[in-house]
């Protein structure tokens, strides 16, 4: 990855890139429905994720007024509960807060700290502020600043989310690196003028050969090593 000395800040996606969102949702569903088999738990987790993704797309398209991720998670939990015949209110309440308990990937906390010692780092997430507070604390993620979709009133990949990060950093877009495990996220960041780095995760969305990214890394440790050169 060329031109590392030109970077002034690094912006990180959170869900999927630094924490295992699909795995965490699946784990929470399995806890809520302990009698369900693995296949059934996977089906319910997909039901959750599809609801959240569809509603975020509707909000970005202007088809629904903005609501934070905790609202969408509650809706998703209630859909899962209805499909799985879960009736205990406490079980549904705990399931709705699954986003606060997502586990970090093994290299996330240490690599993030390593990068933060060299450059300002900003989290940029579709999770709402409250979810980010609890998630960051429990996962051991340390930021110089973390921005939520709440700050903009829409979700990535809407352009104004990336502009909000650039406004906070306060430098030219080409001096800011966006890091994500999702090609859709990197495409939108590149459209905003940011440099981009893909980090491979088991749940990610790898860039196609036709995608232009400034760097591709097998892990966050590899990215940290490249930034340290």
C-alpha positions as CSV (number, residue, x, y, z in Angstrom):
1,X,0.0,0.0,0.0
2,X,1.7,3.2,-1.2
3,X,1.7,6.6,0.3
4,X,1.2,5.7,4.0
5,X,3.1,8.8,5.0
6,X,0.4,10.9,3.4
7,X,-2.3,9.5,5.7
8,X,-3.6,11.8,8.5
9,X,-6.4,9.6,10.0
10,X,-8.0,6.2,9.8
11,X,-11.7,5.5,9.8
12,X,-13.0,2.1,10.7
13,X,-16.2,0.3,10.1
14,X,-17.3,-1.5,13.2
15,X,-19.9,-4.2,12.6
16,X,-18.4,-7.2,10.8
17,X,-15.0,-5.5,10.6
18,X,-14.1,-5.2,14.2
19,X,-16.8,-7.4,15.8
20,X,-18.5,-10.5,14.6
21,X,-22.0,-9.3,14.0
22,X,-23.6,-12.3,12.3
23,X,-22.0,-14.7,14.9
24,X,-23.2,-12.6,17.8
25,X,-26.7,-12.5,16.5
26,X,-26.7,-16.2,15.9
27,X,-25.3,-16.8,19.4
28,X,-28.0,-14.6,20.9
29,X,-30.8,-16.4,19.0
30,X,-29.4,-19.7,20.1
31,X,-29.5,-18.6,23.7
32,X,-33.1,-17.3,23.4
33,X,-34.2,-20.6,21.7
34,X,-32.1,-23.3,23.3
35,X,-34.2,-26.1,21.9
36,X,-33.7,-25.1,18.3
37,X,-31.2,-26.9,16.2
38,X,-28.3,-25.3,14.4
39,X,-30.1,-25.0,11.1
40,X,-33.1,-23.4,12.8
41,X,-31.0,-21.0,14.7
42,X,-29.2,-20.0,11.5
43,X,-32.6,-19.4,9.8
44,X,-33.8,-17.2,12.6
45,X,-30.5,-15.2,12.5
46,X,-30.9,-14.7,8.8
47,X,-34.5,-13.4,9.4
48,X,-33.0,-10.9,11.9
49,X,-30.3,-9.7,9.5
50,X,-32.6,-9.4,6.6
51,X,-35.1,-7.3,8.5
52,X,-32.4,-4.9,9.7
53,X,-30.7,-4.6,6.2
54,X,-34.1,-4.1,4.5
55,X,-35.1,-1.4,6.9
56,X,-31.8,0.4,6.6
57,X,-32.1,0.4,2.9
58,X,-35.6,1.8,3.1
59,X,-34.3,4.6,5.4
60,X,-31.4,5.4,3.1
61,X,-33.9,5.5,0.2
62,X,-36.2,7.9,2.1
63,X,-39.0,5.4,2.3
64,X,-39.0,5.4,6.1
65,X,-38.1,8.0,8.7
66,X,-34.8,7.5,10.5
67,X,-34.8,5.3,13.6
68,X,-31.7,4.1,15.4
69,X,-30.3,0.6,15.2
70,X,-31.7,-0.3,18.6
71,X,-35.2,0.2,17.2
72,X,-34.4,-2.0,14.2
73,X,-32.9,-4.6,16.5
74,X,-36.0,-4.6,18.7
75,X,-38.2,-5.1,15.6
76,X,-35.9,-7.9,14.5
77,X,-36.0,-9.6,17.9
78,X,-39.8,-9.5,17.9
79,X,-39.9,-11.0,14.5
80,X,-37.6,-13.8,15.6
81,X,-39.6,-14.3,18.8
82,X,-42.8,-14.5,16.8
83,X,-41.4,-17.0,14.4
84,X,-39.8,-19.1,17.2
85,X,-42.8,-18.9,19.5
86,X,-40.8,-17.1,22.2
87,X,-43.2,-15.5,24.6
88,X,-41.1,-14.6,27.7
89,X,-40.7,-10.8,27.8
90,X,-37.3,-11.0,29.5
91,X,-36.0,-13.4,26.8
92,X,-37.1,-11.0,24.0
93,X,-35.7,-8.0,25.9
94,X,-32.3,-9.6,26.2
95,X,-32.4,-10.8,22.5
96,X,-33.2,-7.2,21.4
97,X,-29.9,-6.0,23.0
98,X,-27.7,-8.6,21.3
99,X,-25.9,-5.8,19.4
100,X,-24.4,-4.6,22.6
101,X,-22.7,-8.0,23.2
102,X,-21.0,-8.7,19.9
103,X,-17.5,-10.2,20.3
104,X,-14.5,-8.7,18.7
105,X,-12.3,-10.6,16.3
106,X,-9.1,-11.8,18.0
107,X,-6.9,-9.0,16.5
108,X,-9.3,-6.1,16.8
109,X,-8.4,-4.6,20.2
110,X,-4.7,-4.9,20.0
111,X,-4.4,-3.8,16.3
112,X,-6.7,-0.9,16.9
113,X,-4.5,0.2,19.8
114,X,-1.4,-0.2,17.7
115,X,-2.8,2.0,14.9
116,X,-4.1,4.5,17.4
117,X,-0.6,5.1,18.7
118,X,0.4,6.4,15.2
119,X,-2.7,8.0,13.8
120,X,-6.0,9.4,14.9
121,X,-8.7,6.7,14.6
122,X,-12.4,7.2,14.2
123,X,-15.1,4.5,14.3
124,X,-17.9,5.0,11.8
125,X,-20.9,2.7,12.4
126,X,-24.5,2.1,11.5
127,X,-24.9,1.1,15.2
128,X,-26.6,3.8,17.3
129,X,-24.8,5.7,20.1
130,X,-26.0,3.6,23.0
131,X,-25.2,0.3,21.2
132,X,-21.7,1.7,20.4
133,X,-21.0,2.6,24.0
134,X,-21.8,-0.8,25.3
135,X,-20.3,-2.7,22.4
136,X,-17.0,-0.7,22.5
137,X,-16.7,-1.2,26.3
138,X,-17.4,-4.9,26.2
139,X,-15.2,-5.6,23.2
140,X,-12.3,-3.5,24.4
141,X,-12.3,-1.1,21.5
142,X,-10.6,2.2,22.1
143,X,-11.3,5.2,19.9
144,X,-10.2,8.8,19.6
145,X,-13.7,9.3,18.4
146,X,-16.6,7.1,17.3
147,X,-19.5,8.3,15.0
148,X,-22.9,6.7,14.7
149,X,-25.6,6.8,12.1
150,X,-27.5,8.7,14.8
151,X,-25.2,11.7,14.1
152,X,-26.4,11.9,10.6
153,X,-29.9,10.5,10.6
154,X,-29.3,7.9,7.9
155,X,-27.2,4.8,7.3
156,X,-24.2,3.8,5.3
157,X,-23.7,3.7,2.4
158,X,-25.4,7.1,2.2
159,X,-22.8,9.7,1.3
160,X,-23.5,12.0,4.2
161,X,-22.3,9.4,6.7
162,X,-18.8,9.5,5.2
163,X,-18.8,13.2,4.9
164,X,-19.5,13.4,8.7
165,X,-16.3,11.4,9.3
166,X,-14.4,13.7,7.0
167,X,-15.8,16.8,8.7
168,X,-14.6,15.5,12.1
169,X,-11.2,14.6,10.8
170,X,-10.9,18.0,9.1
171,X,-8.5,17.1,6.3
172,X,-8.6,16.3,2.6
173,X,-10.4,13.0,1.8
174,X,-7.4,11.5,0.1
175,X,-5.5,11.7,3.4
176,X,-8.1,9.6,5.2
177,X,-8.2,5.8,5.0
178,X,-11.5,3.9,5.4
179,X,-11.1,0.4,6.6
180,X,-13.8,-2.2,6.2
181,X,-14.6,-5.9,5.6
182,X,-17.4,-4.9,3.2
183,X,-16.9,-4.0,-0.4
184,X,-20.1,-1.9,-0.4
185,X,-18.7,0.2,2.4
186,X,-15.4,0.8,0.6
187,X,-17.1,1.7,-2.6
188,X,-19.1,4.4,-0.9
189,X,-16.1,5.7,0.9
190,X,-14.1,5.8,-2.3
191,X,-16.9,7.8,-3.9
192,X,-16.5,10.3,-1.1
193,X,-12.8,10.6,-2.0
194,X,-11.4,8.5,0.8
195,X,-8.6,6.0,0.4
196,X,-9.7,2.4,1.2
197,X,-8.4,-0.8,2.7
198,X,-10.1,-4.1,2.8
199,X,-9.6,-6.4,5.8
200,X,-10.7,-10.0,5.3
201,X,-13.2,-11.4,7.8
202,X,-15.1,-14.6,7.7
203,X,-18.4,-12.7,7.5
204,X,-17.2,-9.9,5.1
205,X,-18.0,-8.9,1.6
206,X,-14.8,-9.2,-0.4
207,X,-14.2,-6.6,-3.2
208,X,-14.6,-7.9,-6.7
209,X,-11.6,-7.9,-9.1
210,X,-13.1,-4.8,-10.7
211,X,-13.2,-2.9,-7.4
212,X,-10.4,-0.4,-6.8
213,X,-9.0,-0.4,-3.3
214,X,-5.7,0.9,-2.0
215,X,-4.9,-2.1,0.1
216,X,-6.1,-5.7,0.8
217,X,-5.1,-7.3,4.0
218,X,-5.6,-10.8,5.5
219,X,-6.0,-9.4,9.0
220,X,-6.1,-6.2,11.0
221,X,-2.6,-7.0,12.3
222,X,-1.3,-6.9,8.7
223,X,-2.9,-3.5,8.2
224,X,-1.3,-2.3,11.5
225,X,2.1,-3.5,10.3
226,X,1.7,-1.8,6.9
227,X,0.7,1.5,8.6
228,X,3.7,1.3,10.9
229,X,6.2,1.2,8.0
